[in-house]
Amino acid sequence: MTSTLFAIIILGLAGIFWMNAARARELAVGISRAACNRERYQFLDDSVYLQRVALRWTPSGLRFRRMYQFEYSENGRARDIGYVLLIGNQLEAVHIRGRHTIEQEQENQINRQEQTSPSPGAGQDNIIPFPGKQRRKSDKRY
């Protein structure tokens, strides 16, 4: 009786993992296609390939960090490789042509906000910095 219950639980967990992985893959395909369209590249093969899977602690709990690889072309002849990084079902970064496109957009938004703020220290007294590892531009883990 307990072995049957154990087998059902294992099959249920495997099904949940498979559904979650399929959802993340569909999300990665959409993100890759959108990133290629934004950069005016051709998204090749209309697919992504799972490159790595790891577990990561996030503020909302333990999540899978998946790295998907996709191929794109600027001129239709040469193939280049890009990457999409997802934590759970949240986008972490898109890497195309040797740069992190999503991170650069976020940095540009922060710079624009800093330029439009009335004074450098106004209204920032109640901001508490988020504890955690700060990613550097020179970090080449991807």
Contacts in CASP RR format, 6 or more apart in sequence:
PFRMAT RR
TARGET T0000
AUTHOR 0000-0000-0000
METHOD contacts of the structure
MODEL  1
MTSTLFAIIILGLAGIFWMNAARARELAVGISRAACNRERYQFLDDSVYL
QRVALRWTPSGLRFRRMYQFEYSENGRARDIGYVLLIGNQLEAVHIRGRH
TIEQEQENQINRQEQTSPSPGAGQDNIIPFPGKQRRKSDKRY
20 64 0 8 1.000
20 88 0 8 1.000
20 89 0 8 1.000
21 50 0 8 1.000
21 66 0 8 1.000
23 89 0 8 1.000
24 64 0 8 1.000
24 66 0 8 1.000
24 86 0 8 1.000
24 88 0 8 1.000
24 89 0 8 1.000
25 48 0 8 1.000
25 50 0 8 1.000
25 68 0 8 1.000
27 86 0 8 1.000
27 89 0 8 1.000
27 91 0 8 1.000
28 48 0 8 1.000
28 66 0 8 1.000
28 68 0 8 1.000
28 70 0 8 1.000
28 84 0 8 1.000
28 86 0 8 1.000
29 46 0 8 1.000
29 47 0 8 1.000
29 48 0 8 1.000
29 70 0 8 1.000
31 84 0 8 1.000
31 91 0 8 1.000
31 94 0 8 1.000
32 43 0 8 1.000
32 48 0 8 1.000
32 68 0 8 1.000
32 70 0 8 1.000
32 72 0 8 1.000
32 82 0 8 1.000
32 84 0 8 1.000
32 94 0 8 1.000
33 43 0 8 1.000
33 46 0 8 1.000
35 84 0 8 1.000
35 94 0 8 1.000
35 96 0 8 1.000
35 101 0 8 1.000
36 42 0 8 1.000
36 43 0 8 1.000
36 70 0 8 1.000
36 72 0 8 1.000
36 96 0 8 1.000
37 43 0 8 1.000
38 101 0 8 1.000
39 96 0 8 1.000
39 97 0 8 1.000
39 101 0 8 1.000
41 72 0 8 1.000
41 73 0 8 1.000
41 74 0 8 1.000
41 80 0 8 1.000
41 96 0 8 1.000
42 72 0 8 1.000
42 73 0 8 1.000
42 74 0 8 1.000
42 76 0 8 1.000
43 70 0 8 1.000
43 72 0 8 1.000
44 70 0 8 1.000
44 71 0 8 1.000
44 72 0 8 1.000
44 73 0 8 1.000
44 79 0 8 1.000
45 70 0 8 1.000
45 71 0 8 1.000
47 70 0 8 1.000
48 68 0 8 1.000
48 69 0 8 1.000
48 70 0 8 1.000
48 84 0 8 1.000
49 68 0 8 1.000
49 69 0 8 1.000
49 70 0 8 1.000
50 66 0 8 1.000
50 67 0 8 1.000
50 68 0 8 1.000
50 69 0 8 1.000
51 67 0 8 1.000
51 68 0 8 1.000
51 69 0 8 1.000
51 83 0 8 1.000
52 65 0 8 1.000
52 66 0 8 1.000
52 67 0 8 1.000
53 64 0 8 1.000
53 65 0 8 1.000
53 66 0 8 1.000
53 67 0 8 1.000
54 64 0 8 1.000
54 65 0 8 1.000
55 62 0 8 1.000
55 63 0 8 1.000
55 64 0 8 1.000
55 65 0 8 1.000
56 62 0 8 1.000
56 63 0 8 1.000
56 64 0 8 1.000
56 65 0 8 1.000
56 87 0 8 1.000
57 63 0 8 1.000
58 87 0 8 1.000
63 87 0 8 1.000
63 88 0 8 1.000
64 87 0 8 1.000
64 88 0 8 1.000
65 85 0 8 1.000
65 86 0 8 1.000
65 87 0 8 1.000
65 88 0 8 1.000
65 92 0 8 1.000
66 85 0 8 1.000
66 86 0 8 1.000
66 88 0 8 1.000
67 83 0 8 1.000
67 84 0 8 1.000
67 85 0 8 1.000
67 86 0 8 1.000
67 142 0 8 1.000
68 83 0 8 1.000
68 84 0 8 1.000
68 85 0 8 1.000
68 86 0 8 1.000
69 81 0 8 1.000
69 82 0 8 1.000
69 83 0 8 1.000
70 81 0 8 1.000
70 82 0 8 1.000
70 83 0 8 1.000
70 84 0 8 1.000
71 79 0 8 1.000
71 80 0 8 1.000
71 81 0 8 1.000
71 82 0 8 1.000
72 79 0 8 1.000
72 80 0 8 1.000
72 81 0 8 1.000
72 82 0 8 1.000
72 96 0 8 1.000
73 79 0 8 1.000
73 80 0 8 1.000
74 80 0 8 1.000
80 96 0 8 1.000
80 97 0 8 1.000
82 94 0 8 1.000
82 95 0 8 1.000
82 96 0 8 1.000
83 93 0 8 1.000
83 94 0 8 1.000
83 95 0 8 1.000
83 142 0 8 1.000
84 91 0 8 1.000
84 93 0 8 1.000
84 94 0 8 1.000
84 95 0 8 1.000
85 91 0 8 1.000
85 92 0 8 1.000
85 93 0 8 1.000
85 94 0 8 1.000
85 95 0 8 1.000
85 142 0 8 1.000
86 92 0 8 1.000
91 102 0 8 1.000
92 102 0 8 1.000
93 100 0 8 1.000
93 101 0 8 1.000
93 102 0 8 1.000
93 103 0 8 1.000
93 142 0 8 1.000
94 100 0 8 1.000
94 101 0 8 1.000
94 102 0 8 1.000
95 101 0 8 1.000
95 142 0 8 1.000
100 142 0 8 1.000
103 135 0 8 1.000
END
